[in-house]
Amino acid sequence: MIDALLALGVLVSFALVGGGLWLWRRDRKRALLMLAAGVVLLFNIVMWSTLPVMPTLPVAKG
Protein backbone atom coordinates (compact mmCIF):
# COMPACT_ATOMS: atom_id res chain seq x y z
CA MET A 1 0.00 0.00 0.00
CA ILE A 2 2.79 2.41 0.88
CA ASP A 3 4.45 1.72 -2.48
CA ALA A 4 1.34 2.83 -4.34
CA LEU A 5 1.13 6.02 -2.29
CA LEU A 6 4.78 6.83 -2.89
CA ALA A 7 4.35 6.23 -6.63
CA LEU A 8 1.30 8.49 -6.67
CA GLY A 9 3.28 11.14 -4.79
CA VAL A 10 6.07 11.00 -7.37
CA LEU A 11 3.57 11.44 -10.19
CA VAL A 12 1.93 14.39 -8.43
CA SER A 13 5.29 16.03 -7.72
CA PHE A 14 6.31 15.70 -11.38
CA ALA A 15 2.97 17.22 -12.38
CA LEU A 16 3.51 20.13 -9.97
CA VAL A 17 7.04 20.80 -11.23
CA GLY A 18 5.95 20.51 -14.86
CA GLY A 19 2.98 22.79 -14.28
CA GLY A 20 5.18 25.29 -12.50
CA LEU A 21 7.61 25.37 -15.40
CA TRP A 22 4.75 25.72 -17.89
CA LEU A 23 3.18 28.54 -15.89
CA TRP A 24 6.49 30.40 -15.38
CA ARG A 25 5.92 33.05 -18.08
CA ARG A 26 2.32 33.81 -17.18
CA ASP A 27 2.26 34.01 -13.39
CA ARG A 28 5.57 33.68 -11.58
CA LYS A 29 4.08 33.73 -8.09
CA ARG A 30 1.87 30.71 -8.70
CA ALA A 31 4.64 29.00 -10.65
CA LEU A 32 7.05 29.37 -7.72
CA LEU A 33 4.42 28.02 -5.33
CA MET A 34 3.86 25.00 -7.57
CA LEU A 35 7.60 24.39 -7.90
CA ALA A 36 8.07 24.68 -4.14
CA ALA A 37 5.21 22.26 -3.45
CA GLY A 38 6.66 19.76 -5.93
CA VAL A 39 10.13 19.96 -4.40
CA VAL A 40 8.78 19.60 -0.84
CA LEU A 41 6.74 16.58 -1.90
CA LEU A 42 9.81 14.99 -3.52
CA PHE A 43 11.84 15.52 -0.33
CA ASN A 44 9.07 13.90 1.71
CA ILE A 45 9.03 10.92 -0.64
CA VAL A 46 12.80 10.56 -0.37
CA MET A 47 12.60 10.66 3.41
CA TRP A 48 9.79 8.10 3.59
CA SER A 49 11.43 5.74 1.10
CA THR A 50 14.82 5.75 2.85
CA LEU A 51 13.64 5.19 6.41
CA PRO A 52 15.40 2.27 8.07
CA VAL A 53 13.22 -0.71 8.89
CA MET A 54 12.80 -0.94 12.63
CA PRO A 55 12.76 -4.48 13.97
CA THR A 56 9.75 -5.35 16.07
CA LEU A 57 10.47 -6.36 19.63
CA PRO A 58 8.83 -9.45 21.04
CA VAL A 59 6.06 -8.74 23.53
CA ALA A 60 6.69 -10.12 27.00
CA LYS A 61 3.93 -12.38 28.27
CA GLY A 62 2.93 -12.56 31.84
Backbone as numpy.savetxt, mean C-alpha at the origin, in Angstrom:
# Nx Ny Nz CAx CAy CAz Cx Cy Cz
-5.78 -14.76 2.03 -6.60 -13.57 2.03 -5.73 -12.30 2.03
-4.66 -12.34 2.83 -3.80 -11.16 2.91 -3.10 -10.92 1.57
-2.80 -12.01 0.85 -2.14 -11.84 -0.45 -3.04 -11.11 -1.44
-4.32 -11.42 -1.41 -5.26 -10.74 -2.31 -5.38 -9.26 -1.96
-5.39 -8.95 -0.68 -5.47 -7.55 -0.26 -4.21 -6.77 -0.63
-3.06 -7.41 -0.48 -1.81 -6.74 -0.86 -1.76 -6.52 -2.38
-2.22 -7.50 -3.14 -2.24 -7.34 -4.60 -3.20 -6.22 -5.01
-4.35 -6.15 -4.36 -5.29 -5.07 -4.65 -4.70 -3.71 -4.27
-3.98 -3.66 -3.16 -3.32 -2.42 -2.76 -2.27 -1.97 -3.76
-1.52 -2.91 -4.33 -0.53 -2.56 -5.34 -1.21 -1.99 -6.58
-2.30 -2.63 -7.00 -3.02 -2.12 -8.16 -3.58 -0.72 -7.91
-4.12 -0.50 -6.73 -4.66 0.83 -6.40 -3.55 1.86 -6.33
-2.41 1.50 -5.77 -1.31 2.46 -5.69 -0.78 2.81 -7.08
-0.71 1.83 -7.98 -0.29 2.13 -9.35 -1.31 3.04 -10.03
-2.59 2.80 -9.77 -3.63 3.66 -10.35 -3.52 5.08 -9.81
-3.24 5.23 -8.52 -3.09 6.56 -7.94 -1.88 7.29 -8.53
-0.76 6.60 -8.64 0.44 7.23 -9.20 0.22 7.58 -10.67
-0.38 6.66 -11.42 -0.65 6.94 -12.83 -1.63 8.09 -13.01
-2.67 8.13 -12.19 -3.62 9.23 -12.25 -3.00 10.55 -11.85
-2.10 10.51 -10.88 -1.42 11.72 -10.47 -0.51 12.27 -11.57
0.17 11.36 -12.26 1.01 11.80 -13.37 0.17 12.33 -14.53
-0.97 11.70 -14.78 -1.85 12.15 -15.87 -2.48 13.50 -15.54
-2.75 13.74 -14.28 -3.41 14.97 -13.86 -2.43 16.12 -13.62
-1.14 15.87 -13.74 -0.11 16.84 -13.35 -0.27 18.19 -14.04
-0.59 18.22 -15.32 -0.68 19.49 -16.05 -1.95 20.26 -15.74
-3.00 19.57 -15.37 -4.28 20.24 -15.15 -4.40 20.83 -13.75
-4.15 20.01 -12.74 -4.34 20.44 -11.36 -3.23 19.84 -10.51
-2.21 20.64 -10.26 -1.02 20.12 -9.55 -1.31 19.74 -8.10
-2.22 20.46 -7.47 -2.52 20.17 -6.06 -3.12 18.77 -5.92
-4.12 18.47 -6.72 -4.73 17.14 -6.67 -3.77 16.07 -7.15
-2.94 16.40 -8.12 -1.96 15.43 -8.62 -0.96 15.07 -7.52
-0.49 16.07 -6.79 0.45 15.80 -5.69 -0.20 14.97 -4.59
-1.48 15.25 -4.31 -2.18 14.45 -3.30 -2.32 13.00 -3.75
-2.62 12.80 -5.02 -2.74 11.43 -5.54 -1.39 10.72 -5.52
-0.33 11.42 -5.90 1.00 10.83 -5.87 1.42 10.48 -4.44
1.13 11.37 -3.51 1.47 11.11 -2.11 0.69 9.92 -1.57
-0.59 9.83 -1.89 -1.39 8.69 -1.42 -0.87 7.38 -2.01
-0.49 7.39 -3.28 0.06 6.19 -3.90 1.37 5.76 -3.27
2.24 6.71 -2.98 3.53 6.39 -2.37 3.35 5.87 -0.94
2.45 6.50 -0.18 2.19 6.03 1.18 1.62 4.62 1.17
0.71 4.35 0.24 0.14 3.02 0.12 1.21 1.99 -0.24
2.12 2.35 -1.14 3.21 1.43 -1.49 4.12 1.16 -0.30
4.43 2.17 0.50 5.24 1.95 1.70 4.53 1.04 2.69
3.23 1.22 2.84 2.47 0.34 3.74 2.50 -1.10 3.24
2.40 -1.29 1.94 2.43 -2.64 1.39 3.81 -3.27 1.60
4.85 -2.49 1.42 6.21 -3.01 1.66 6.38 -3.39 3.12
5.87 -2.58 4.02 6.00 -2.91 5.44 5.22 -4.17 5.79
4.00 -4.30 5.29 3.19 -5.47 5.62 3.73 -6.74 4.97
4.35 -6.62 3.81 4.83 -7.83 3.13 6.19 -8.28 3.65
6.90 -7.43 4.37 8.22 -7.82 4.87 8.24 -8.03 6.38
7.08 -8.11 7.00 7.05 -8.38 8.44 7.56 -9.78 8.72
8.35 -9.94 9.77 8.80 -11.30 10.10 7.63 -12.11 10.66
7.66 -13.38 10.41 6.62 -14.28 10.92 6.95 -14.59 12.37
6.00 -14.27 13.24 6.20 -14.51 14.66 5.74 -15.92 14.99
6.59 -16.70 15.63 6.16 -18.05 16.00 5.10 -17.97 17.11
4.17 -18.88 17.06 3.15 -18.92 18.10 3.67 -19.72 19.27
3.42 -19.24 20.45 3.87 -19.92 21.66 2.80 -20.92 22.10
3.22 -22.05 22.60 2.23 -23.02 23.07 1.52 -22.48 24.32
0.25 -22.76 24.42 -0.54 -22.30 25.56 -0.40 -23.31 26.69
-0.06 -22.80 27.87 0.10 -23.69 29.03 -1.27 -24.13 29.53
-1.41 -25.41 29.78 -2.67 -25.95 30.30 -2.55 -26.13 31.80
-3.64 -25.81 32.45 -3.67 -26.12 33.87 -3.73 -24.98 34.74
